[in-house]
């Protein structure tokens, strides 16, 4: 049986192994069509997000990490330039009639699911675990997806109900910005 929960220090090795398996730079062109993650997190960065209850994991029956999802404040994510660029776009963005700010939103992602477990509702389970924790502080979640990662875009818009609110260029790549109303459960 698959279990989802907030991650802890004992999960770091499993998170890194899954990250390495699906990191964009480690995949062939064909493999990338099935989804990928672009941000390589270090042990220190994972330890920091653990302190903020911002990493969520799923384990299989053998206690192997088969999925992870990051979520955190804009302060945490400012160490990567793309997130600062996203925040700079907030003044012209709104969602459900609300202006998006660093106080009423947080960054969700990346999320990674082992290929063997995709398409079986695991995305919804791990996302709901995160949603319940972050709903305590934030009404809106924001993320971005590389436009060539069609699998991830489809999963987030169709399965979870994210809405596209932005499109931008960064480092010669095109991204879509998405927002999610944290009051909406994704479990049916």
N, C-alpha and C positions, 0 to 999 in steps of 0.2 A: 504494500500500500504506500502511496506517495504522501509525504508529510511536507507541509509548508510552514515556515516560521521565520522570525527575525534571526538573522545570522549572528554568529559570535566568532571569537578568535579560533576556535577549533575548525571553522569552515574555510579558513584562508587558503589552505593547500588545495582543497577541492574547487574553490572559486577560481584560483589561478590556473588550475588544470583545464577547467571548462573554458576559461577565457582564451587560453593558448590554442585550444582546439578550434575555436571559431573566430579568431582574430583575423580581420581583413587581410593583413599582410601575409598570413600563413595559408591562405586559401587560393585555390586555382580560380580562374575566371568562371568555370562551370560551378564549382562549389559555392561561390559567392552568390549565385542566383538563388540559392536556398536559404539565404540570410547570413548575416555576419555582425560582429561588433567591431567598432573602430577604435575605442578608447582603451589602451592598455593600462590597467591600474597596477600600482606597485603595492607591495606589502604594507608600507606606511600609509598609503592612501586608503587601503582597505581597513586597516586598523582604526584610522580616523573616522571613517563612515560607520564602523561598528559602534564606536563610542556615541554616535548620534542616533543609534537605532535606525540606520538608513540602508542596511543591506538585508535582503530577504532571500531565502533559499528554499529549494525543494530538494528532498532526498528520496531516493527509491528504497526498496525493501532492504537493500544491502548498505544503507546509509551513505551512498555515493551522492554527491551534489550533482543534480541533473538540470538545475536551473538556478539562476540568480537574477535579482533585480535591484538596481541601485536607486536611491531617492535621497535628496538632500537639499539643504538650503543653497541659495545662490552664493553665499559666502564660501561654502565648501567648494562649489564648482568653479569659482572664479580663478582657480589655478590653471584652468584650460582656457585659452583665448576665445574659442568659439562660444563659450557661455557668456563671456563679457560682451561679445558682439550681439548675441541674442538679447541680453538685458538692455543694450543700447537701443534696441528696436521696440521695447515695451511702450514708450510714450505714444506710439501710433497703433498699438494693438489693444483690442478689447475682446471679451468673451462673455457671452450671456449678459450683455449690457454693462459689464464691469470692466474698468481699466485694469490691465494686468500690471502688477507691481512686484517688487522683490519681497514685499511684506505679505501679500495675499496669495503668492504662488511659490512653488518649489520646482526643482528639476527632477523629473523621473527618467530613469534610464542611465546606462544601458540595461537592457534585459537580454538574457541569453538562455536558450532552452536547447538541451541536447537533442539532436536530430531524431533520435529514437522515440522521443516523447512528445514531439510536436504534433499538433492537430487533434489532441485528446482532451482539451480543456485546461491544460496546465497553465497556460498564459493567464487565463481568468482566475485560477486559484492563487497564483503567486501575486498577481496584481491586486486581488481582493485583500490579501494579507497586508500588503503595503498600504492600500487605500484606507483600511481601518485604522492603521497607526498614524498616517499623515493627515487624515481628516480631523484629528484632534487639534491641529495647528493651522491648516491651510484649506481654503475653499476651492482652489484651482491648482491643477497640476499642468506643467508645460514641459514639452520635450521637442526634440527635432529628430528627423530621420533623413538619411542620405536618400536622395530621390531615386537612386538606382537600386535601393533596397526595397523592392516592390513587395516582397513577402512580409516585411515588417510593417510597411504602410498598410497593407491589406489587413493584417492581423489586428493592428491597433484601431483602424477606423471601422472595420466590419465586426470584429469579435468583441472589442471593448467599448466602442462608441466614441473614440476621440474625434475631435473636429479639427480640420485644417484651418489655421488662422493666419498663416504666413508662408512665404517662400523667399529664400535668400541665397545669395552666393557667398561662399567662404572658402578661401584657398583653392579657387578654381573648381569647386564642386557646388552642386545645387542641393539645397536642403529644403524640406518642408517643416514648418513649425506647427505644432499641434497643441491643443488644450483639452482638458478633461474636467468636468464638474465632479468634484470629490464626493458629493452627496449621492451619486449614482452607483449603486451596487452593480457589479458585472457578473454576478452569479444569477443564473435563471432558475 
